[in-house]
């Protein structure tokens, strides 16, 4: 299994058992890629970013872990932006992953 399906599966696994930093990197990559696509409004991005940040903060056991997760989130955003800019990820893929993220965060 490769591509978007693997990313979704990784997100499910990380959400259940992984450290906040790994989840932050995945959230960031998804948000960064989505931000490069015109089909996703700024409002949706901001709502998802706010929910993702709140979820990560709740998972972090300390201020140091929160800070590390914030760094991982920012690095993930940069990577996601590069993924779309370089053509490694299409906007169709980014929009699909973003929809999955919104769905995942809706229950949190």
C-alpha distance (Angstrom), angle and dihedral (degrees) to the residues before:
residue distance angle dihedral
X1 . . .
X2 3.79 . .
X3 3.78 140.4 .
X4 3.80 125.9 26.8
X5 3.80 94.7 -10.9
X6 3.81 89.8 57.9
X7 3.81 91.3 50.0
X8 3.81 90.9 52.2
X9 3.79 91.1 48.3
X10 3.80 90.8 48.1
X11 3.79 89.5 51.3
X12 3.79 92.1 52.3
X13 3.80 91.9 49.4
X14 3.80 93.2 46.2
X15 3.78 92.8 46.9
X16 3.77 89.9 55.0
X17 3.78 101.7 41.8
X18 3.76 114.7 -4.0
X19 3.75 133.5 104.3
X20 3.82 118.9 -92.8
X21 3.82 91.0 -113.6
X22 3.80 94.0 59.6
X23 3.79 91.2 47.0
X24 3.82 89.8 46.6
X25 3.80 90.7 54.9
X26 3.81 90.8 51.0
X27 3.81 93.0 46.5
X28 3.79 90.2 47.6
X29 3.78 94.4 49.2
X30 3.80 90.5 50.7
X31 3.80 92.9 47.3
X32 3.80 93.4 45.6
X33 3.79 93.1 50.8
X34 3.80 91.9 46.4
X35 3.79 91.6 50.6
X36 3.80 89.1 62.2
X37 3.80 93.0 58.2
X38 3.79 123.6 85.0
X39 3.81 92.9 -149.3
X40 3.80 92.0 72.1
X41 3.78 117.4 72.5
X42 3.77 123.7 -134.0
X43 3.80 88.8 -120.5
X44 3.81 92.1 58.2
X45 3.79 90.8 46.5
X46 3.79 92.5 50.3
X47 3.81 92.7 47.8
X48 3.79 92.3 49.7
X49 3.80 92.4 44.9
X50 3.80 91.0 51.2
X51 3.81 92.4 49.3
X52 3.81 92.5 45.0
X53 3.79 91.4 50.0
X54 3.81 92.4 48.7
X55 3.80 91.1 48.6
X56 3.79 92.6 49.9
X57 3.79 91.6 47.4
X58 3.80 90.3 52.3
X59 3.82 91.3 51.2
X60 3.80 96.1 48.5
X61 3.80 112.0 95.2
X62 3.83 95.2 -154.5
X63 3.78 144.4 14.7
X64 3.80 89.5 -100.2
X65 3.80 90.5 54.7
X66 3.82 90.0 48.1
X67 3.79 90.5 51.9
X68 3.80 92.0 47.9
X69 3.81 90.9 48.7
X70 3.83 90.0 50.5
X71 3.80 89.6 53.4
X72 3.81 91.1 47.8
X73 3.81 89.7 48.9
X74 3.82 91.7 52.0
X75 3.81 92.0 46.8
X76 3.80 89.9 48.9
X77 3.81 90.9 51.7
X78 3.80 90.1 53.5
X79 3.79 91.0 48.9
X80 3.80 92.8 48.7
X81 3.79 90.4 50.2
X82 3.81 90.4 51.5
X83 3.80 91.4 46.8
X84 3.80 91.9 60.1
X85 3.80 95.3 37.4
X86 3.81 91.2 52.9
X87 3.79 93.8 45.2
X88 3.81 93.5 -116.1
X89 3.81 87.2 121.8
X90 3.80 124.5 31.5
X91 3.78 123.8 -140.8
X92 3.80 88.6 -113.9
X93 3.81 88.9 58.3
X94 3.81 92.3 43.4
X95 3.79 92.1 49.5
X96 3.80 91.3 49.1
X97 3.81 92.4 49.9
X98 3.79 90.7 45.8
X99 3.80 90.2 53.1
X100 3.80 88.8 51.7
X101 3.80 90.0 50.6
X102 3.81 92.0 49.6
X103 3.80 89.9 50.2
X104 3.79 92.0 47.7
X105 3.79 92.8 49.1
X106 3.82 94.3 45.0
X107 3.79 90.5 76.6
X108 3.79 94.3 50.9
